[in-house]
Amino acid sequence: MSNDDIERPFDSIESAHEYMTLLANTALDSIVELSHDRDLALREGQQRRAQAIELAIFKLKILGCHIFKGRRALNDLRILRRLILNERLTLENIIASM
């Protein structure tokens, strides 16, 4: 991994959005897995383990909310960038036609 990769992990808003989508899917998969583990722990009478798993599920749900908000912010930035670039292109077209 080069220094450039470390300094700029995402080349674009789209790649950051894609990463957040992967992170959201991973968090969701983990919640499903942990739910099964919690059920198994409860069946085996491991109350303390079940409580720890429940806390992990709760934290993953909080993370999921933050990821969702981050994805929305990235989407808003994409929309704003398009509006800004279209505005510039329109202004450049007007100036070029003079």
N, C-alpha and C positions, 0 to 999 in steps of 0.2 A: 504494500500500500504506500503510495507516494504521499509527500507532504500536501500536495494539491488535493488528494482525496480526503485527507484528514481535515483540511481547512474548509473544503466545500463538499460535504457529503451528498448534497442534492444539487443537481445541475439546474433544476427548474422547479417551479411551483407544482407542476404535474408530477414530477418524480417524488416530491415530498408528500403529495396527496396519495400517490400510489403506496408509499411506505406506510402512511397512516392507515390505509385500507388493509394492508397486510397485518399490521399491528392489531387492528380491530378484530380481524378474523381469528388471529391467534389467541387473543384474549377471550373471545367467545368460545373457541374450541376448548380452552383451558377451563372455563366455567362449566361447560358440559362434562368434561372429564372429572373435575373436582366434585361435581354434584353426585356422580356415580360413586366416587370414593367416599363421600360423606354418607351416602345411603348404606354402603358396605360397612363403614365404621359403626354406624348406628345399629345395624343388624348384629354386629359382633360385640356390641356393648362397650365400645370404645368411645365414651362420651367426650373425653378431653380431646381426642384426635378429631372427632366430629366437629367440636367447637372451633378448633384451629382451622379446619378446612372451611368452615362457615365464614370465619374471619377472612380467609384468603379469597373466598368467593365475593365477599363484600368489597374488598379492596380492588378486585378485578372489575367489579361493576363500577366503582368510582373511576378507575382508570378508563373504562369504556366510555363514561360520560365525558371525560377530558379529551379522549381521542375524537369523539363525535364533534365536540366543540372545535377542536383543532382542524378537523376536516372541513367543517363549515367555514371557518375563517380562511382556510386555503382556497376554498371554492369562491368565497367573496373576493379574495385577492385576484383570482383568475378572471372573474367578471370585471373587476375594476381595471385590470391590465388591458383587457380587450377594449373596454370603453375608452381608456386613455389612448391606446394605439390607434383605434379607429378615428378618434378625434384628431390626432396628429396627422393621420393619413388624409383626412378630409381637409384639414388646414393646408397641408402641403399641396394637395391637388388644386385648391383654390389659388394659392400663390403661384403655382406652376402655370396655371391657365391665364394669368395676367399678362 
